[in-house]
Amino acid sequence: MQSVGLVAVAAVLAIISFFVRPILLTPLPPAPPASLLPAFIFLDVWDAVAFGIGVALLLYLALNFSKWPKAIRTPLLVIFLIAAWFSIPNWIHDGLHEAGAAPPNFQLLAIVEYAFHFPWLIMAGALAIVAIKLARTYPMTSR
């Protein structure tokens, strides 16, 4: 039953974030050409779905963290937080680009790039470290 609730949360938040982002981060002209509009709409939908899934993952983490064995809580916490970071901020990131974080506004572009892309690279490194630690904690067995 928890899964159904989390899917519902993700779906509702995806719909809300899809419609709220253009209000909060109004896109600047020019609009993309009509031939590319479906591709950009797809990315907006994808960002909204990722936002909803990211929040649902955090909710799942909050509901289940204490139920997991202590030996894997910290690695799972790191993995869930990284998953949330990779999914939730995308709609803000893309919205900021549409709202003017692009050339010739290089100052805002630099802020957006450092606020989002730089941490993504750090998170990827953290994920690799956690994966290696998990692999060493649970050694391989021969078949």
PEBEL-V31523 format. One record per residue. PSI is psi as a letter, one per 30 degrees, with the letter a starting at -180 (NA if undefined). D_LAST is the distance of its C-alpha to the last C-alpha in Angstrom with 2 decimals. Layout:
PSI:D_LAST  PSI:D_LAST
This chain:
e:35.92  e:35.14  e:33.45  e:36.63  e:38.74  e:36.70  e:36.91  e:40.64  e:41.06  e:39.30  e:41.46  e:44.70  e:44.12  e:43.21  e:46.50  e:48.51  e:47.16  e:47.77  f:51.42  e:52.03  e:50.87  f:53.73  e:56.15  e:54.89  i:54.25  k:56.83  k:55.92  l:58.55  l:60.09  l:59.61  l:57.29  l:54.76  l:56.09  e:55.78  f:53.40  f:50.85  e:51.54  e:48.73  e:46.18  e:47.55  e:47.69  e:44.04  e:43.21  e:45.41  e:43.66  e:40.21  e:41.41  e:42.75  e:39.56  e:37.56  e:40.14  e:39.78  e:35.99  e:36.18  e:38.62  e:36.59  e:33.52  e:35.77  e:37.04  e:33.55  e:32.81  e:36.06  f:35.46  f:31.92  e:31.63  f:32.66  f:30.18  l:27.07  k:25.53  e:27.49  f:24.52  g:23.97  e:27.62  e:28.68  e:25.92  e:26.40  e:30.15  e:29.96  e:27.84  e:30.29  e:33.30  e:32.14  e:31.52  e:35.00  e:36.53  f:35.07  e:36.42  e:39.60  f:41.83  e:41.48  e:44.38  e:46.55  e:45.57  e:46.43  e:49.50  e:50.77  e:50.47  f:52.42  g:54.96  g:55.83  i:53.09  l:53.46  k:55.81  g:58.64  i:57.72  f:55.62  e:55.98  e:54.38  e:51.79  e:50.81  e:50.60  e:48.30  e:46.07  e:45.74  f:45.37  e:42.53  e:40.89  e:40.81  e:39.02  e:36.49  e:35.52  e:35.33  e:33.17  e:30.75  e:30.50  e:30.08  e:27.26  e:25.47  e:26.07  e:24.76  e:21.56  e:21.02  e:21.92  e:19.56  e:16.66  f:17.82  e:18.38  i:14.92  l:12.74  k:9.41  k:6.43  l:3.75  NA:0.00
